[in-house]
Amino acid sequence: MAVASESATVAPLNSDQRLSLQCEEISTDTSTIRCLDWDRSRFDIEFGLRNGTTYNSYLIRGAKTALVDTSHLKFKDTWLQLLKQQIEPTAIDYLIVSHTEPDHSGLVGQIIDLNPEIEILASKVALQFLQDQVHRPFRSRAVKTGDELDLGTNPTSGNAHRFEFLSAPNLHWPDTIFSFDHGTGILYTCDAFGMHYCSDDVYDKNPSALAPDFRFYYDCLMGPNARSLVQALKRVDTLPEINTIAVGHGPLLRDHLKLWVDDYREWSSQRSESESYAAVCYLSQYGFCDRLSQAIAHGIGKADAQVQLVDLRACEAQELSGLIGGAKAVVVPTWPSQPDAELQSSIGTLLAALNTKQWVAVYDAYGGNDAPIDEVASQLRSLEQKEAFLPLRIRKVPDSNDYQRFEEAGTDLGQLLSRAKTMAAMKSLDSNLDKALGRLSGGLYVVTASQGEGSNRRRSAMVASWVSQASFTPPGLTVAVAKDRAIETLMQVGDRFVINVLREDNYQPLMRHFLKRFPPGADRFEGINVLDDAAEGGPVLLDALAFLGCRVEQRLESPDHWIIYAVVEQGNVADAEASTAVHHRKVGNHY
Ligand SMILES: Cc1cc2nc3c(=O)[nH]c(=O)nc-3n(C[C@H](O)[C@H](O)[C@H](O)COP(=O)(O)O)c2cc1C
């Protein structure tokens, strides 16, 4: 008989890499084992806010016992040890695999070794992927929307546990399922509704602290699949009342459940409204496709354009044809030079569904034996479509500069798609209002930001005039940064940046330089005299009048800008006699 779970914390594994574990009862017969990864950094695009992450798994005991998800391989010894303290592995009857991303399914092989009789429940696609991942035979059952798993009644609590499954493809992997336990009202969603936020709090106690991470995670992982989310939410609405969403990353959503679900509804319906979208294709479990496609998709989303991620391996032919045919732009990875028959057939469907009015583009998957990128590009352009951006080449394991380059290329593409909307918005202002607004003026500044070291150093810059002091104690300012600016990615809460104040008597060369249209990933400082170490957070321009070193405290969202409030930590003036350049405008519908 299973041991009752209790709250326990296992000490960090080592002091360099803070990893710890937590086990807590969350409902009747239900406990969570959370692996806390305090320092997981932002190298992966969605880890933007550097608050670490958690990998959550769940144990549910009826007459039979189910485990929902495992953990990341880095927790192999400690997670298995803690699990064994809770239950003898051979007493676990079922393992529900919400999706096969390795941070949740990394220890499935070990579970099979400990309990070869365990039955794995997952979507059909997930079971196929798992076979390639674990290389061991296992008992399995494919589940989809409406299928159930009855765990029966727990003999001690008298509570019955019955799982109902919902297909939730693309959230954020193609093979995702949600599982709802009718016995406790808990919905298990793994990646969906999650956030990368590591703390000892099991629940969402403090929503204002969590909100920026929740939003950032949504923008990176869920937004590109807003259409799939709307569909999944419709399925969720058919369930009885949910009291907790047990996520795979971050705190469980219970105390402010409605708030988070309403956010998902609002953001997803906004994003899926428009007819025009870019289809960003990828191949799951091939090279760096997954992360690279996310970087492109994130960039497209920044420009307020719709995007749909499409897994060429998992998408059914008819759906694939519809998604590609309906897209305004199609982005494709290099595929293996010798694709298997199924993939070959998907590629055929993809190429046949393209049409002449689309923008197209290609990126390297860096999968090991990719077809040459120029060959793929020319197949894609066989109908003489316009190229949205130059082929994105990868010659080594992608680093943060590559992800930045891919994101910027995505933003360029997004701007192509949202151009008509932007022009209409510029024309929509009443001309008197417009002229009056134009009488607001500001100084002229170059905002710079830099993160990372060596080959992982990322730098960016932009000209800004919407900068204003916003507090005395501590000294603080706001800068309004358009949502599609490249530098926006480097200005998340906690990030540092520098405001370079331009001089009235020599601002023009610097302004001309930084207003150039830079290709994706270009070094925006080439040919400019900078001091890299004078301020924390970004280069200081030698020809600037003054600089202010800032740390982002808060971000307020306006329809097209992020209003970034930052505390000023450093500052210096190069010439006490000179004045700040001022920007006078005639109209308020542009800068
Ligand atoms: C005078 C002037 C002031 C500007 N002020 C701002 C600003 O405050 N915020 C902003 O997001 N963009 C501002 N811009 C636009 C950006 O500087 C410019 O489009 C940007 O450098 C392009 O960078 P991107 O490639 O990242 O979009 C301004 C442009 C000009 C000409």
The ligand as a MOL file (V3000), in Angstrom:
LIG
                    3D

  0  0  0     0  0            999 V3000
M  V30 BEGIN CTAB
M  V30 COUNTS 31 33 0 0 0
M  V30 BEGIN ATOM
M  V30 1 C 13.3580 60.9150 -33.5110 0
M  V30 2 C 13.0080 59.4930 -33.2510 0
M  V30 3 C 12.6250 59.0830 -31.9900 0
M  V30 4 C 12.2820 57.7690 -31.7180 0
M  V30 5 N 11.8690 57.3980 -30.4740 0
M  V30 6 C 11.5010 56.1360 -30.2500 0
M  V30 7 C 11.0490 55.7350 -28.9680 0
M  V30 8 O 11.0040 56.4940 -28.0220 0
M  V30 9 N 10.6560 54.4580 -28.8050 0
M  V30 10 C 10.7070 53.5450 -29.8230 0
M  V30 11 O 10.3450 52.3870 -29.6150 0
M  V30 12 N 11.1620 53.8880 -31.0260 0
M  V30 13 C 11.5480 55.1550 -31.2720 0
M  V30 14 N 11.9760 55.5150 -32.5140 0
M  V30 15 C 12.0570 54.5080 -33.5930 0
M  V30 16 C 13.3250 53.6870 -33.4840 0
M  V30 17 O 14.4250 54.4040 -33.0750 0
M  V30 18 C 13.7630 53.0200 -34.7760 0
M  V30 19 O 12.7090 52.6980 -35.5550 0
M  V30 20 C 14.5410 51.8150 -34.3570 0
M  V30 21 O 15.8540 52.1980 -34.0980 0
M  V30 22 C 14.5060 50.6750 -35.2930 0
M  V30 23 O 14.9320 49.5870 -34.5360 0
M  V30 24 P 14.3530 48.1580 -34.7540 0
M  V30 25 O 15.0930 47.6530 -35.9540 0
M  V30 26 O 14.6830 47.4040 -33.5260 0
M  V30 27 O 12.8810 48.2830 -34.9490 0
M  V30 28 C 12.3280 56.8340 -32.7730 0
M  V30 29 C 12.7400 57.2250 -34.0470 0
M  V30 30 C 13.0530 58.5420 -34.2840 0
M  V30 31 C 13.4540 58.9340 -35.6640 0
M  V30 END ATOM
M  V30 BEGIN BOND
M  V30 1 1 1 2
M  V30 2 1 2 3
M  V30 3 2 2 30
M  V30 4 2 3 4
M  V30 5 1 4 5
M  V30 6 1 4 28
M  V30 7 2 5 6
M  V30 8 1 6 7
M  V30 9 1 6 13
M  V30 10 2 7 8
M  V30 11 1 7 9
M  V30 12 1 9 10
M  V30 13 2 10 11
M  V30 14 1 10 12
M  V30 15 2 12 13
M  V30 16 1 13 14
M  V30 17 1 14 15
M  V30 18 1 14 28
M  V30 19 1 15 16
M  V30 20 1 16 17
M  V30 21 1 16 18
M  V30 22 1 18 19
M  V30 23 1 18 20
M  V30 24 1 20 21
M  V30 25 1 20 22
M  V30 26 1 22 23
M  V30 27 1 23 24
M  V30 28 2 24 25
M  V30 29 1 24 26
M  V30 30 1 24 27
M  V30 31 2 28 29
M  V30 32 1 29 30
M  V30 33 1 30 31
M  V30 END BOND
M  V30 END CTAB
M  END
